Amino acid sequence: MADYLPVNSNSLRSDTTIGCDLYLRIKTKFENRYVLYCKDDIVFGDNKKGMLCEKNISRLFIKKDDQQKYYEYLENNFQEIITDVRIPPSQRTKIVHSAATNLVKDLFNDPRAGNIERTKTFAYNMVDYILQEGRAARSLLNIAIHEYYTYTHSVNVAAVGTLFAKELGFKNEDLKHFCSGILLHDIGKTRISTDILNKKGKLTKEEYEKIKKHPETGVEILKETGNGFTDEYLITLQHHENYDGTGYPHGLGKDEIHHTGKIARIIDVYDALTTTRSYAQAKRPFAALVEMKEKMINCFDKELFVEFIRFSGPYDQRAKQRKNNKVH
Ligand SMILES: [Fe+2]
């Protein structure tokens, strides 16, 4: 039997063709039955949408094999979905995050020009969403990611980084380039073997040397596409440069590192520490900030780091609150 996946019915716009079959789940005493609700090439009209609202049905189902088609639909209708005020902000945030994760997954599986251009377009839309939603977009930070993959990392770093850059006063165009640069920042890892990327033990010197090449390889990949990615190059190239000059690939220090590279360095470390990786457990946000301050402070521009602590504050309070609620 084919596997089915739930999709949020709010993500389906009236009078569009979804491109994959939609099913209703009927629960009986003995089994779940999936009944075809709208065929892939039939327009999902107001009547179909209205019926779901009437019956208070918030989820439809698609076949697992059709997942890619559904994500394509989300991406093509992204602007309309994220500006639809009838969809609750928390659901819009989930749609943004899952569409972004799927996109970056495609990008890392096949980093060709088309997918790079798609990422750029998506980043611009994601910034529109963040600018439009204001503080509500901070719920992007609350989406828990338990496994470490390069692509979920890239989405998290882009979400946290863009919200932080907005707080620092970045304006529309700069924010768009920044978000797109951050989504692409680890693209050079696509040319490193996954055996090295996912290795549990300590890396050998040779393996580490290969890892250290990914910022430059990333720039090469971006240049191969022939796009004008000036800001994106800088973030990709400099996100492992340390303020004290101990980073890679060029050992740049202080103001040799571009402002966006300094921000990317902070966010990259923060996300790595707060996410479970193949070789380390995730830390709570507060513990991650303490570790960054105590063990790595020389890697960061101190003023920016203080700003980042300020920025993370309310989020960490909320995270603690959630933890306390669980305990009691
Ligand atoms: Fe990296």
Boltz pocket constraint, residues with backbone or C-beta under 6 A from the ligand:
constraints:
  - pocket:
      binder: B
      contacts: [[A, 185], [A, 186], [A, 214], [A, 239], [A, 240]]
      max_distance: 6.0
